[in-house]
Amino acid sequence: MVLGWLAILVMVPLQVPRPFAAEEAVRELHATDRAIRQAESEGLERLANELARSGDVEGARAARARMPLHEDPDGPTRFVAMPGVVPPRRAAPPTPAGMRIDEILTRSASAFLDLARRAAKADPPRYALSDSCLRAVLDRQPDQPEARRLLGFVPYQGGWARPFDIEQFREGYIDHPVFGWVRADWKPNLERGELPSPPVRGQVRWLSVKEADQLREGWDPPWQIPTEHFLILSNVPLAEVITFGRRLEAFHDLFMAIMADVQGDLSPLARRFRDPKAVGESAGKRHTVYYFSSREVYLARLSAKYNREMLELSLGFYDPPKSSNGRNPAYFFRDPGGQLPITANLYHEVSHQLLFESAGSNRYTQNVGNYWVFEGLGTYFETTEPQADGSILVGGRVGRRMEEAIRSLVDRRRVIPLDIFVNYDESGFAHRDQDIYLRYQEAMALTVFLMQGRDRLYREGFLDYVRDAYRGRLRARTGRKLPERLGTSYETLEAELLAFLRKERGTEAPKPAEAPRSAPSRSIRTVPGS
C-alpha cells in the first residue's frame, strides 16, 4: 500500500495524497502481523491433528504447545522482558515432528523480520510494532543474528548478551541472585550472610546483613546501586533495593517497547535500524531514583527543596528537567498498606521519568488543554503486574484506582464529557477540588481503553496524539484532535469507554446509585511540573 501510493505520487507530483494515508498504511502493517500469526496457528493446528492421527501423541502435544494462548481482545498486553545474558542453546536431537514444527516457526520468523523492517521504514516509522515483531522472531529463532542486534545484543561465549552485562563481567562482577551485580570476590562473604560496611579510607568491613542495613538507615551514606539504566539510592534493606532495581529494569524494557513511537527516531531501536553496524545502546546518564524507607524520611529529605504541602499530598514525586538532555531524580518511599501498592507508585512515576528523559525536548506547556494524557499514561502504567512465569501484564482493568473509576463512571454515572475532559490544562486538571479523584480515574480508564480496547484498534492513533502532546503541537489552531486521529467522535468514544468498563463489571446496565462527593484527602498523585 505504501509503495503503491509513493509510486503514484512520483508519477503525479502535484497530486495531493488522500487524507490520513499513513493510518491506512499502519492498518495494513497490523493486518500483516495478524495474518502471520493466524497462518502459523492454523499450520500448527493442522500439523498437530495430522500427528495425532498418526499416533505421534508427543509430536502433536509439541505442536499445540507452540500455538499462542487465546487472549481477551480487550485484555492486558503480555510482555516478556529480555534477560541481559542468553547462554548457548542446548538443542535436543531433532525428531521428524520437531523438524516440521521448526519449518512452520522459521517461516513465521522470516515473515516477522521482514515486517519489522517494513514497520521501521514506514512514514512515520512504527517502531513499537517493529519491536514486537523482532521479539516474535527471537521467540521462534533465538539465535537470529539481525533480530538480536536490533534488540541490543551482541554474540557472547556462544550465546548473546547486552554490552552492559559483558562490561560488568570484564570488570570482575557477577550477577548474584539476591544482591545483584557484586564483585566476584564478595561471593564467599555474601554466602555467609555478610554485607559490606560503607568504605572508610578505601577499606570495607564485613558485617551481618542486619548491621550493614542499619548503617544505611540514616542515609550516611545510603546504598547506591547502579543498574544498566538506573542509579538507585536507598536506605531500605539491600536485598529489597536489588528487587526494586530488577523491577525497574524490566519496566524499562516494557516502557521502551510500548512507547517507541513516542520516542520516534530517538529510540535505541531507531538508531540501530539507521546504522547497520550499531550494537547495544549509546552511552548515557542513568536515571536517578531515590527509594526512602518511610514517608517520614521522604518528607524530611525533600522538604528543604520542594513544597512540603505538595509532598504531603504525594505518593511519589518526579519533576521533569527543563532542558532536553537533563536528568532529575524520581522519589519514592515504602508505604506498606498505602492507598496504592508500592509497585504502582513506582511504575507511575518512572513512566513520567522515562518519557521526559528519553523522548527529547518537551513542550507540553504550549498545548491548549490536552494535559490529561500525561496522567493517563502514568495511571495506565500503574496496571503493570509481574507474573509468576516471569512475564508482565500491562493494561488490565486492575487495581484500586480502576475499581474506583468503574464505580464513578459506571455505577454513579459521573462521566466528565470527553470534549470537556480533554480540554483541561495542567492547572485545571490538577486543581485540588472535589473532582480531582474523578479526573484521575477518568484519565486512567480512558487511557487503558485507548491502549487495549477493541483489540488495540485505537492504540496507534492515541500514541500519535501522545507524541504531539509531548511536543506541544496541540494548540488552538494546530494539531489534529483526538477523534480525528481515531476516526470516530467523542460521543462514540464515551459510549465505547463505558461499555469497556461495564464488561469488567459483567453487566451492561449501570447501577443508579449516586454517592455523595467528599473533599480530597491525602495523596492522590504527583503531576509533572507541579
FENZI-V249313 format. One record per backbone hydrogen bond with DSSP energy under -0.5 kcal/mol. NH is the residue of the N-H (numbers start at 1). CO is the residue of the C=O. If there is no record, write none. Layout:
BEGIN
NH,CO
NH,CO
END
This chain:
BEGIN
5,1
6,2
7,3
8,4
9,5
10,6
11,7
12,8
15,12
21,18
24,20
25,21
26,22
27,23
28,24
29,25
30,26
31,27
32,28
33,29
34,30
35,31
36,32
37,33
38,34
39,35
40,36
41,37
42,38
43,39
44,40
45,41
46,42
47,43
48,44
49,45
50,46
51,47
52,48
53,49
54,50
55,52
56,51
57,55
60,56
61,57
62,58
63,59
64,60
65,61
66,62
66,63
67,64
75,72
77,394
79,392
81,79
86,160
87,85
91,89
99,95
100,96
101,97
102,98
103,99
104,100
105,101
106,102
107,103
108,104
109,105
110,106
111,107
112,108
113,109
114,110
115,111
116,112
117,113
118,114
119,115
120,116
121,117
122,118
122,119
126,119
127,125
130,126
131,127
132,128
133,129
134,130
135,131
136,132
137,133
138,134
139,135
140,136
140,137
141,137
144,141
145,143
148,144
149,145
150,146
151,147
152,149
153,148
154,161
156,159
159,156
160,86
161,154
162,84
163,152
166,162
167,163
168,164
169,165
170,166
171,167
172,169
173,168
174,182
176,174
176,180
180,176
182,174
182,180
184,172
186,183
187,184
190,186
191,187
192,188
193,190
194,189
195,207
197,205
200,203
203,200
207,195
207,205
209,193
212,208
213,209
214,210
215,211
216,212
216,213
217,213
217,214
219,216
220,221
222,219
223,234
225,223
225,232
226,224
227,230
231,287
232,225
233,231
233,289
234,223
235,291
240,237
241,237
242,238
243,239
244,240
245,241
246,242
247,243
248,244
249,245
250,246
251,247
252,248
253,249
254,250
255,251
256,252
257,253
258,254
259,255
260,257
262,259
263,259
264,260
266,263
267,264
271,267
272,268
273,269
274,270
275,271
276,274
278,275
287,229
289,231
290,330
291,233
292,290
292,332
298,294
299,295
300,296
301,297
302,298
303,299
305,302
306,302
311,307
312,308
313,309
313,310
314,311
317,331
319,329
320,318
326,323
330,288
331,317
332,290
334,292
338,335
345,341
346,342
347,343
348,344
349,345
350,346
351,347
352,348
353,349
354,350
355,351
356,352
357,353
358,354
358,355
359,355
363,470
366,363
367,364
368,474
369,367
370,422
371,424
374,371
375,371
376,372
377,373
378,374
379,375
380,376
381,377
382,378
383,380
384,381
385,393
387,391
390,387
392,79
393,385
394,77
395,380
398,396
403,399
404,400
405,401
406,402
407,403
408,404
409,405
410,406
411,406
412,407
414,408
417,415
420,417
421,417
422,418
423,420
424,421
429,425
430,426
431,427
433,431
436,433
439,435
440,436
441,437
442,438
443,439
444,440
445,441
446,442
447,443
448,444
449,445
450,446
451,447
452,448
453,448
453,449
455,73
456,452
457,453
457,454
458,453
459,456
462,458
463,459
464,460
465,461
466,462
467,463
468,464
469,465
470,466
471,467
472,469
473,468
475,473
475,478
485,481
486,482
487,483
488,483
493,489
494,490
495,491
496,492
497,493
498,494
499,495
500,496
501,497
502,498
503,499
504,500
505,501
506,502
507,502
510,508
515,513
524,313
525,313
530,527
END
